[in-house]
Amino acid sequence: MTYHEALTYLDSLTNHEKKTDFDYKTSFQLERMVSFASVFGDPHKSLKAILIGGTKGKGSVASFINSILIESGYKTGLYTSPHLFCFRERIRINGEAIDEESVAKLIEEIKFRLEKEGKARPTYFEAVTLAAFLYFKRNGADFVVLEVGMGGRLDSTNISKALVSVITPISYDHQQHLGSALGDIAFEKCGIIKENAVTISSSQRKEAMDVIHRTCRRSTSRLYTVGEDIHFEIFESTPEGQALRIITPRGEYPELRIKLPGNFQAENAACAVAAAESLRENGIFIDHSSIKKGLMKAKWPCRFQIAGKKPFIVLDGAQNAASASALKKALKALLRYKRFFLVIGAMRDKDVDGICRELAGEADYAVAAKSASERACAPEIIRENILKYNSGIEVTAAFSSAAAVEECVKRAGQDDLIVVTGSLYVAAEAAAFLQGINSSAGVRGQV
């Protein structure tokens, strides 16, 4: 099997990243993932894992923790989703994406052995998660940082026995699958909390925080929360990053810098520091120097990414109202501009109304874009929602992210701002266009 044949096989599997019409509780079965892993000797059981769930900021927290562990001298696996430019981004060791040959061998082995054992066909995410576990074990990873996919309780990554579970801010997303109430969504997210382990939580709305407290009490997990046990203070904030101080129950870090702008990234960094420190409860000491260097070196593309200046071009994967609100606050705090050009492209199962409610009123001109994803919302629907909240602006439609960005670049002056948001897929497609790369050409570092 070649690399491209492996991707073709994966694309033949049920992929919930591309589908919206499925029943969550019947489509996601943790027992099935346990059965698949048993065929390969349960590779996940020997991995020291840190699980990161929540709605917003999972990838950023994962990137911070991964960078800290690498700076501490540990061989560290990182598993994230979705990929932005190339499949190989999903599985990394010490920042290096898995090579094509390893992808081909692992997927061929998974396909052959599961079929030989008479197992059901895995889903796309199950097969890729299993490949990640095998790759990390066979390459001797000291730690693995796992970003949870949808939900948490039934997510394939959750078969791992994590030393630490991190819950990032929980907000409304995937309501048709996880539940319409915030407490119901939190229940699914909190499924990654492990017995007699450590849980780190961002600050949360009361409904979500109540569920986290109940789950930790029931599982006797030691809980540390931003705002109660973990604190941060921002001294300087610019489009290039920020300077901050973080205080945890175990220490104080007075002079830290991160390259990711926005107050929400400071809170993500605080969660990462607390998670790294909590490994001491398992006899693993991460020193202050590694934390400082790790935070500074962490990168995460398409999260308030400054992709251009004169005009400013900001790429951000905000895909619900809460994320769009955080983006709006960061834009106002960090950037000065004359006119605001807004590109919104979203998945049809996302809160398009909420995203437009937060951002449309700021715009002087907008483009409703359609990404290449099968789940992409029709531009006409996005356009209607933009005009609902800002009836006085011109809104055009574009049937690709590249065309939307190109139109804004043509219209914008050097003192203007172009924001591309609503979906990581749209932000990534815009990044590929701006960098002059083909999204299928391969990984070019952490763009």
C-alpha positions as CSV (number, residue, x, y, z in Angstrom):
1,M,0.0,0.0,0.0
2,T,1.4,3.4,-0.9
3,Y,0.8,6.6,1.0
4,H,-1.9,7.8,-1.4
5,E,-3.6,4.3,-1.3
6,A,-3.6,4.6,2.5
7,L,-5.4,7.9,2.3
8,T,-7.8,6.5,-0.3
9,Y,-8.6,3.7,2.1
10,L,-9.1,6.1,5.0
11,D,-11.4,8.2,2.8
12,S,-13.6,5.1,2.2
13,L,-14.3,4.8,5.9
14,T,-17.1,6.7,7.7
15,N,-15.7,10.1,8.5
16,H,-17.7,12.1,11.1
17,E,-15.5,15.1,10.4
18,K,-17.3,15.3,7.0
19,K,-20.8,14.1,8.0
20,T,-23.6,15.8,10.0
21,D,-26.4,13.2,9.7
22,F,-25.4,10.6,12.2
23,D,-26.5,9.4,15.6
24,Y,-23.7,10.2,18.1
25,K,-24.4,7.6,20.7
26,T,-24.7,4.7,18.2
27,S,-21.9,6.0,15.8
28,F,-19.4,6.5,18.6
29,Q,-18.7,3.2,20.5
30,L,-15.7,3.1,22.9
31,E,-16.0,-0.6,23.2
32,R,-15.3,-1.0,19.4
33,M,-12.1,1.0,19.8
34,V,-11.1,-1.1,22.7
35,S,-11.7,-4.2,20.5
36,F,-9.6,-2.8,17.7
37,A,-6.7,-1.9,20.0
38,S,-6.7,-5.4,21.5
39,V,-5.8,-6.9,18.1
40,F,-2.5,-5.0,18.3
41,G,-1.7,-5.7,21.9
42,D,-3.3,-2.6,23.4
43,P,-0.6,-0.1,22.5
44,H,-2.4,2.7,24.3
45,K,-1.9,1.0,27.7
46,S,1.9,1.6,27.8
47,L,1.7,5.3,26.8
48,K,1.9,8.1,29.3
49,A,-1.0,10.3,28.1
50,I,-2.3,13.8,28.6
51,L,-5.8,14.1,27.3
52,I,-7.2,17.5,26.3
53,G,-10.9,18.0,25.8
54,G,-13.3,20.9,25.8
55,T,-14.8,23.1,23.1
56,K,-12.3,26.0,22.6
57,G,-8.5,26.0,22.8
58,K,-7.8,22.3,22.7
59,G,-5.2,22.5,20.0
60,S,-3.5,25.5,21.6
61,V,-3.2,23.8,25.0
62,A,-1.9,20.6,23.3
63,S,0.7,22.7,21.5
64,F,1.9,24.4,24.7
65,I,2.1,21.1,26.6
66,N,3.8,19.3,23.8
67,S,6.4,22.1,23.5
68,I,7.1,22.1,27.3
69,L,7.6,18.3,27.3
70,I,10.0,18.5,24.3
71,E,12.0,21.2,26.0
72,S,12.2,19.0,29.1
73,G,14.0,16.4,27.0
74,Y,11.1,14.0,26.6
75,K,10.3,12.2,23.3
76,T,6.8,13.5,22.9
77,G,3.9,12.4,20.6
78,L,1.3,14.9,19.6
79,Y,-2.1,13.8,18.1
80,T,-4.5,16.5,16.9
81,S,-7.4,16.9,14.5
82,P,-8.4,18.0,12.0
83,H,-5.4,18.5,9.8
84,L,-5.1,21.9,8.1
85,F,-2.7,21.3,5.1
86,C,-1.7,17.6,5.1
87,F,-2.9,14.4,6.8
88,R,0.6,13.8,8.3
89,E,0.1,16.8,10.6
90,R,-2.2,14.7,12.8
91,I,0.6,12.5,14.2
92,R,3.9,14.0,15.3
93,I,6.9,13.1,17.4
94,N,8.9,16.0,18.8
95,G,7.2,18.3,16.3
96,E,8.1,16.2,13.2
97,A,5.1,14.9,11.2
98,I,4.8,11.2,10.6
99,D,6.4,10.3,7.2
100,E,4.4,8.9,4.3
101,E,6.0,5.5,4.4
102,S,5.0,5.0,8.1
103,V,1.4,6.1,7.3
104,A,1.2,3.6,4.4
105,K,2.6,0.7,6.5
106,L,0.4,1.4,9.6
107,I,-2.8,1.8,7.6
108,E,-2.1,-1.3,5.6
109,E,-1.4,-3.3,8.8
110,I,-4.6,-2.0,10.4
111,K,-6.7,-2.8,7.4
112,F,-5.3,-6.3,7.0
113,R,-5.3,-7.4,10.7
114,L,-8.8,-6.0,11.5
115,E,-10.2,-7.8,8.4
116,K,-8.3,-11.0,9.3
117,E,-9.8,-10.9,12.8
118,G,-13.3,-10.4,11.4
119,K,-13.6,-7.0,13.0
120,A,-16.1,-4.4,11.8
121,R,-14.7,-1.6,9.6
122,P,-13.3,1.2,11.8
123,T,-14.4,4.8,11.3
124,Y,-11.8,7.2,9.9
125,F,-11.1,8.6,13.3
126,E,-10.8,5.2,14.9
127,A,-8.3,4.0,12.3
128,V,-6.2,7.2,12.6
129,T,-6.2,7.1,16.4
130,L,-5.1,3.5,16.3
131,A,-2.3,4.4,13.9
132,A,-1.2,7.1,16.2
133,F,-1.1,4.8,19.3
134,L,1.0,2.3,17.3
135,Y,3.3,4.9,15.9
136,F,3.9,6.5,19.3
137,K,4.5,3.1,21.0
138,R,6.8,1.7,18.3
139,N,8.9,4.9,18.3
140,G,9.3,5.0,22.0
141,A,7.4,8.1,22.9
142,D,7.9,9.1,26.6
143,F,4.7,11.0,26.6
144,V,1.7,11.5,24.2
145,V,-0.5,14.6,24.1
146,L,-3.9,13.7,22.7
147,E,-6.4,16.2,21.5
148,V,-9.9,14.8,21.9
149,G,-12.2,14.8,18.9
150,M,-15.9,15.3,19.3
151,G,-17.3,15.1,22.8
152,G,-14.9,13.1,25.0
153,R,-16.8,10.3,26.8
154,L,-17.1,8.2,23.6
155,D,-14.1,9.6,21.7
156,S,-11.5,7.1,20.5
157,T,-8.7,8.8,22.3
158,N,-10.5,8.1,25.6
159,I,-9.4,4.5,25.8
160,S,-6.0,5.8,27.1
161,K,-5.4,6.0,30.8
162,A,-4.4,9.6,31.0
163,L,-2.2,10.9,33.8
164,V,-3.7,14.3,33.4
165,S,-7.0,15.4,31.8
166,V,-7.4,19.0,30.7
167,I,-10.8,20.6,30.1
168,T,-10.7,23.8,28.1
169,P,-13.6,26.2,28.0
170,I,-16.9,24.5,27.3
171,S,-19.4,26.3,25.1
172,Y,-22.3,25.4,22.7
173,D,-21.1,23.3,19.8
174,H,-22.3,20.0,18.2
175,Q,-25.6,20.4,20.1
176,Q,-27.4,18.0,17.8
177,H,-25.0,15.3,19.0
178,L,-23.9,16.3,22.5
179,G,-27.1,17.9,23.8
180,S,-28.8,21.3,23.7
181,A,-28.0,22.2,27.3
182,L,-24.5,23.3,28.4
183,G,-24.6,20.8,31.3
184,D,-25.3,17.9,28.8
185,I,-22.3,19.0,26.6
186,A,-20.1,19.3,29.7
187,F,-21.2,15.7,30.7
188,E,-19.8,14.4,27.4
189,K,-16.6,16.5,27.7
190,C,-16.0,15.4,31.3
191,G,-16.0,11.7,30.2
192,I,-12.2,12.0,29.8
193,I,-11.7,12.7,33.6
194,K,-10.0,9.6,35.0
195,E,-10.2,8.0,38.5
196,N,-7.4,9.0,40.9
197,A,-5.7,11.2,38.4
198,V,-5.4,15.0,37.9
199,T,-7.9,17.3,36.1
200,I,-7.0,20.8,35.0
201,S,-9.9,23.1,34.0
202,S,-10.1,26.5,32.4
203,S,-12.5,28.9,33.9
204,Q,-16.0,27.8,33.0
205,R,-19.7,28.9,33.0
206,K,-21.5,27.7,36.1
207,E,-23.4,25.0,34.4
208,A,-20.3,23.4,33.0
209,M,-18.2,23.9,36.2
210,D,-20.9,22.2,38.3
211,V,-20.6,19.1,36.1
212,I,-16.8,19.2,36.3
213,H,-16.9,19.3,40.1
214,R,-19.4,16.5,40.3
215,T,-17.4,14.3,38.0
216,C,-14.1,14.9,39.8
217,R,-15.7,14.1,43.2
218,R,-17.2,10.9,41.8
219,S,-13.9,9.8,40.2
220,T,-11.7,11.1,43.1
221,S,-9.8,13.2,40.5
222,R,-7.8,16.1,41.9
223,L,-9.1,19.3,40.3
224,Y,-7.2,22.5,39.7
225,T,-9.1,25.3,38.1
226,V,-8.1,28.6,36.4
227,G,-9.4,31.4,38.6
228,E,-9.4,29.4,41.8
229,D,-6.1,27.5,41.9
230,I,-4.4,28.8,38.8
231,H,-3.9,32.5,38.0
232,F,-2.4,34.5,35.2
233,E,-1.6,38.2,34.7
234,I,-0.9,39.7,31.3
235,F,1.8,42.5,31.3
236,E,2.1,43.1,27.6
237,S,-0.1,42.1,24.6
238,T,0.7,42.6,21.0
239,P,-0.1,41.0,17.6
240,E,3.2,39.1,18.0
241,G,2.4,37.6,21.4
242,Q,2.3,38.5,25.0
243,A,4.2,38.7,28.3
244,L,2.6,37.2,31.4
245,R,2.9,35.8,34.8
246,I,1.4,32.5,35.8
247,I,0.8,31.3,39.4
248,T,-0.1,27.7,40.2
249,P,-0.4,25.8,43.5
250,R,3.2,24.6,42.9
251,G,5.0,27.7,41.7
252,E,5.2,31.1,40.3
253,Y,6.5,32.0,36.8
254,P,7.0,35.8,36.7
255,E,8.5,36.4,33.2
256,L,6.9,34.2,30.6
257,R,6.3,35.0,26.9
258,I,4.1,33.3,24.3
259,K,3.9,33.9,20.6
260,L,0.1,33.3,20.4
261,P,-1.8,36.6,20.9
262,G,-5.2,37.0,22.7
263,N,-6.2,36.8,26.3
264,F,-7.7,33.4,25.7
265,Q,-4.2,32.1,24.8
266,A,-2.8,33.3,28.1
267,E,-5.4,31.2,29.9
268,N,-4.5,28.2,27.6
269,A,-0.9,28.7,28.6
270,A,-1.8,28.7,32.3
271,C,-3.7,25.4,31.8
272,A,-0.7,23.9,30.1
273,V,1.7,25.0,32.8
274,A,-0.5,23.5,35.5
275,A,-0.9,20.3,33.5
276,A,2.9,19.9,33.1
277,E,3.5,20.6,36.8
278,S,0.9,18.1,37.8
279,L,3.0,15.3,36.4
280,R,5.0,15.6,39.7
281,E,2.2,13.6,41.3
282,N,3.6,10.7,39.1
283,G,7.2,11.4,40.0
284,I,7.9,13.5,36.9
285,F,9.5,16.9,37.5
286,I,9.3,19.6,34.8
287,D,11.6,22.5,35.7
288,H,10.9,26.2,35.3
289,S,13.3,26.7,32.5
290,S,11.6,24.0,30.3
291,I,8.2,25.6,31.0
292,K,9.5,29.0,30.0
293,K,11.2,27.9,26.8
294,G,8.4,25.5,25.9
295,L,5.8,28.2,26.1
296,M,7.9,30.6,24.1
297,K,8.5,28.1,21.3
298,A,4.9,26.9,20.9
299,K,3.1,27.6,17.6
300,W,-0.4,26.8,16.5
301,P,-1.5,27.9,13.0
302,C,-4.9,29.6,12.2
303,R,-5.6,30.6,15.7
304,F,-5.4,34.4,15.5
305,Q,-2.6,34.0,13.0
306,I,-1.3,37.2,11.5
307,A,-0.9,36.1,7.9
308,G,-0.2,39.5,6.4
309,K,0.4,43.2,7.2
310,K,-0.6,46.2,5.1
311,P,-3.3,45.2,5.2
312,F,-3.5,43.1,8.3
313,I,-4.8,39.6,7.5
314,V,-5.9,37.5,10.5
315,L,-6.8,33.8,10.2
316,D,-8.8,32.3,13.0
317,G,-10.8,29.1,13.2
318,A,-13.6,30.5,15.4
319,Q,-16.5,28.2,14.8
320,N,-19.1,29.1,17.4
321,A,-20.4,32.3,19.1
322,A,-18.1,32.1,22.1
323,S,-15.0,31.8,19.9
324,A,-16.2,34.6,17.6
325,S,-16.7,36.8,20.6
326,A,-13.2,36.1,21.8
327,L,-11.8,36.8,18.4
328,K,-13.7,40.2,18.3
329,K,-12.3,41.2,21.7
330,A,-8.7,40.3,20.6
331,L,-9.1,42.3,17.3
332,K,-10.2,45.4,19.1
333,A,-7.5,45.1,21.8
334,L,-4.6,44.3,19.5
335,L,-5.1,45.9,16.1
336,R,-5.7,49.4,14.7
337,Y,-7.3,49.7,11.3
338,K,-9.6,51.8,9.1
339,R,-11.9,49.3,7.4
340,F,-12.9,45.8,8.4
341,F,-13.2,43.2,5.7
342,L,-14.8,40.0,6.9
343,V,-14.7,36.5,5.3
344,I,-16.9,34.0,7.0
345,G,-17.1,30.3,5.9
346,A,-18.7,27.8,8.2
347,M,-19.9,24.2,8.4
348,R,-23.6,23.8,8.1
349,D,-23.9,22.1,11.5
350,K,-22.2,25.0,13.2
351,D,-23.8,28.1,14.8
352,V,-23.6,30.4,11.8
353,D,-26.1,32.8,13.3
354,G,-24.0,33.1,16.5
355,I,-20.8,33.7,14.5
356,C,-22.4,36.4,12.4
357,R,-24.1,37.9,15.5
358,E,-20.7,38.5,17.0
359,L,-18.7,39.7,14.0
360,A,-21.0,41.0,11.2
361,G,-21.7,44.3,13.0
362,E,-18.0,45.1,12.9
363,A,-17.6,44.7,9.2
364,D,-17.5,47.3,6.4
365,Y,-17.5,44.7,3.7
366,A,-18.1,40.9,3.9
367,V,-17.7,37.8,1.8
368,A,-19.7,34.6,2.5
369,A,-17.3,31.8,1.5
370,K,-17.7,28.1,0.9
371,S,-14.9,25.8,1.9
372,A,-14.1,22.5,0.1
373,S,-15.5,20.5,2.9
374,E,-18.6,18.3,2.3
375,R,-20.1,19.9,5.4
376,A,-19.7,23.4,4.2
377,C,-22.6,25.8,4.6
378,A,-24.0,27.4,1.5
379,P,-22.8,31.0,1.0
380,E,-26.4,32.2,0.6
381,I,-27.2,31.1,4.1
382,I,-24.1,32.8,5.5
383,R,-24.9,36.0,3.5
384,E,-28.4,36.1,5.0
385,N,-27.1,35.8,8.5
386,I,-24.5,38.5,7.9
387,L,-27.2,40.9,6.6
388,K,-29.4,40.0,9.5
389,Y,-26.9,41.7,11.8
390,N,-25.5,44.4,9.5
391,S,-28.0,45.2,6.8
392,G,-26.1,48.3,5.6
393,I,-23.0,46.5,4.1
394,E,-22.2,44.9,0.8
395,V,-22.0,41.1,1.1
396,T,-20.7,39.0,-1.8
397,A,-20.5,35.2,-2.2
398,A,-17.4,33.2,-3.1
399,F,-17.3,29.5,-3.8
400,S,-13.8,29.0,-2.4
401,S,-11.8,30.5,0.4
402,A,-9.1,31.6,-2.0
403,A,-11.6,33.6,-4.1
404,A,-13.0,35.2,-1.0
405,V,-9.5,36.3,0.3
406,E,-8.5,37.4,-3.2
407,E,-11.5,39.7,-3.5
408,C,-10.8,41.3,-0.1
409,V,-7.1,41.8,-0.9
410,K,-8.1,43.6,-4.1
411,R,-10.5,45.9,-2.2
412,A,-8.5,46.6,0.9
413,G,-6.0,49.3,1.5
414,Q,-2.8,49.1,3.5
415,D,-4.5,50.4,6.7
416,D,-7.4,48.0,6.6
417,L,-8.0,44.6,8.2
418,I,-9.1,41.3,6.6
419,V,-10.4,38.6,8.9
420,V,-11.0,35.1,7.7
421,T,-12.9,32.9,10.1
422,G,-15.9,30.6,10.9
423,S,-14.0,27.4,10.4
424,L,-10.5,26.0,10.6
425,Y,-11.0,24.5,7.1
426,V,-11.7,28.0,5.7
427,A,-8.8,29.5,7.6
428,A,-6.4,26.8,6.4
429,E,-7.5,27.1,2.8
430,A,-6.9,30.9,3.1
431,A,-3.5,30.2,4.6
432,A,-2.6,27.9,1.7
433,F,-3.7,30.4,-0.8
434,L,-1.7,33.3,0.8
435,Q,1.4,31.2,1.1
436,G,1.1,30.0,-2.5
437,I,1.1,26.3,-1.5
438,N,-1.1,23.4,-2.5
439,S,-2.8,22.0,0.5
440,S,-2.0,18.5,-0.7
441,A,1.7,19.1,-1.2
442,G,2.8,18.2,2.3
443,V,3.5,19.6,5.7
444,R,5.6,22.8,5.7
445,G,6.3,23.0,9.4
446,Q,3.8,24.6,11.8
447,V,2.6,27.4,9.5
